[in-house]
Amino acid sequence: MITGGAQGIGASISARLASEGAQVVVFDRDLALAESAVATLSEEGLSAKAMAVDVTDEAEVSAAFQLVADQLGRLDVMVNCAGIVGPNATSVADTPSNGWEEVIRINLTGSFLAAKFALKAMLPRDYGRILLIASIAGKEGNAGMCGYSASKAGVIGLVKSAGKEYAETGITINGLAPAVIETQMVANMSPVQVKYMTDRIPMKRCGTLEEIAALAAWIVSPEAAFNTGFTFDLSGGRAVY
């Protein structure tokens, strides 16, 4: 199950997992976009279906996870990619409260709800892989993006806590913190903000969707069984710790 799987990082991870034999369910609040992403996968002979889900609505998330578990019989992997940038190129003093609240609700509360109900679906089989997409902004902070940076720092904290809670089970819970990845979401940001972030990458380029999908696919594979509570970097040299 891939939340925010209709475009960008979510769509790329969906395609990679489907190409490796996964039966993918794409969650997105925009059903038309999700169905379009699934149609693309289906044209390539891959198994996928779409569902309209708002990750900030607990009842909706609970019902969606239950429906998938009932229809498919099990849940092996959940990747939470749903997220927004929120106010950017904006100082803390000028950040509107409603913009702050929206980015925290989608990025952090959405991650919590997705992890919560993924765990409920995985615990009966004592196996699963949960991956929450964080950001280098959650580790280092990006000036001009206080809401986004705080939300992703919260996601990293959630990964650490939940990973330790379930470390003795067959379920791993990890994060992935990319620097700037070439997506439509980034294209819609202020050019000043994008330059600020790219200038801090020693490789002096954005990461690609193929690169993040490749790392995500390994993290949620059986091979990554000895990793939990950890947030992997994909930063072109920006994070070296």
N, C-alpha and C positions, 0 to 999 in steps of 0.2 A: 504494500500500500504506500503510495507516494502522495503526500499532501502538497498542494501547490504544484501539481505535476503537469499542468497544461502548457507551460512555457518555461523558457529559461533553464535554470539548473534542474528543476524538477522534471521537465520534459526530457532533458538529456540523460538523467539518471534512469528514468522510466525506460527509455529506449535501450540503454546499456543492459539493464537487468532483464528486460524482455528478450534481448538478443542472446542472453545466456540461459534462457529457458524458463525464466520466471513468468508466472501468470500475474500480470500487473493490473492493479486497480488504481486509477488516477482520480484523486480527490482534488476538487477546485471549486471555489465559490462561483466561478463562471463556467456553467455547464457547457455552453457552446464552445468555448475554448478547449475544455477537457475532451469533448466529443471529437473536435478537430484533431487533437493530438492522438487520440485513440484511433481515429480513422487512418492516420498516417502510419501508425504501427501495424494496423490490420492489413494495410496494403502491402506491407513487407512480410506478411505471413506470421506476425507475432501476436501473442495472446494478450489482450488488454480490454478493459472496460472502464467507463467513466461514471462518476457520481458527483453530484453537486453537494458540497459540504463546506460550511463556514466553520473554520477551526476555532472560532471564538465562542461558538454556541455549544455548550456542554451536552445538551440533550441531542442535538443534531450529530455531534461527533460520536456519542455513545451509540445512537441508533445505527449510524453508518458502519461502525466497526462490528456491531452485532450482526448486521445484515450480511456483511462480507464473510464473517466467520460461519454463519449459517449456510450460506450458498457454496462456499469453497471448502468448508470443513476445517480450515486451520489458517493461521497467520504466521509466516516465518520471518518476514522482514517488514519494517515500517521506517520510512524515511520522511522526516518532516522538513519540507522545503518551503512551505507557505510563509511568506513574509513581505514586508514593504520597507522602503527606505524611510518614509516619513519626512519631516522637515530637514532640509540639507542646505549647506552654505548659509546657515542661520545660527547666530550665537544663542547661548543659553538664555540670555536676557530677552531675546526676541522670539524665542520658540513658543508658539501658542500652546496652551494647556491641552486643548483638544487634539492637537497634532501629536503631542507627547503621549497622551492616553491611547490614541489609536495604534501607534507603533508598538507600545508595550503590550496592548491587548492582543494584537495579531502575532507579533514575533515571540513574545515570552509566554503569555497565557495560552496561545495556540500550541506552543511546543509542549507545555505542561499537559494540556488535555489530550493531545495526540499520544504522548508517552503513557499517560494514565490508562487510556483505554486499549492501547497496544499491549501493555503489560497484562491487563485483565484477560485479553485474548490469548496471550502466549503462556501464561503461568500454568494452565492445566496440562500442557505438553512439556513444560520445563525446557523450552527451547525458543529462542528468538534473537533477532538482531534489530536494535533500535538505533537509528542515526538521526541526530538533530543538527541541522545546518546552522552554524553560528557564523562568526566573521572575525577577521583579524581586528576589526574595530572593537570587538568585545574584549580583546586582550590588551590592546594598546590605546584604544580610544581615538576617534577621528574628530578633530576640531570641526565645528559646524554641523555635527550630527550627534547631538547629545542623546536624543531619544533612541536612535538606532544603536549607538554604542552601548548604552545602558541595557537595552533589551537583549543584545547579543552577549553581553557580560553575564546577564541573568541566565541565558541558555547554557553557557559554559558552567555556571554554578549548579544548574539543574542536572547536567550530565555528571558532574563530580558526585553529587549527592545520591542520585538514583543509581549510578554505576556501583557505588559502594553498598547500597542497600541490597542489590540483587546479585552481588558478586559470587555468591555461593550457589546460584542457580545456573541453568543453561542459557540464560538470557544476558546478552551484553548490551550496554548502553553507552554510546560514544557520540562525540561531536566532530564536526569538520569546520575549520575556520579558514575560509579562503580570503585572499586579498581580492582586488578587483577582478571580476570575471566578466567577459564580454557577453552581456545580456541586454535585453530590451530595457530592463529596470535601470541599468547603469546608463544606457543611452538617454533615458528620460531625466537624468539628474543634471544639476548645474554643471557646466563645463569646468567651472572653477573648482568645484568639489572633486570632480573626477581627476583633474590635474593634480590636486593636493594629494590624493591617494596614490596615483600612479607614480608621482615623483619619489615616493617613499619605497618603491619596489626596486631593489638593486638590478633586477633583470630589465627594468624600464619597459615593461609591457604588461598587458592584462593576461590573466590566465584564460584558458579556453574551456568551453563546455566539455570537450572530450577529456581533458585532463582531470576535471573534478569528477566526472562520471566514472573514470577509471579507478580513482582512489576510493570513491564511495562504494563501488562494486566489491572491492577487496574488503573494506571494513565490514560489510554486511555478509561476507562469505563465511563458510565454516572454517576457513583457514585462519581467520582472525580471532580465534576462540580465546586467546590469552590477553586480549585487550578489552578493558572496560573502564568507564569513568574518565576516559581520556579524550582530549580534543586534538585532532590531527590538524597540522598546518598545511596550507597550500598557498604559499605567499611569495614565490619568486625571490626568496632570500630576505624578505622583510622581517620575518620571525625566525630567529636562529637560537631559540632557547626551549 
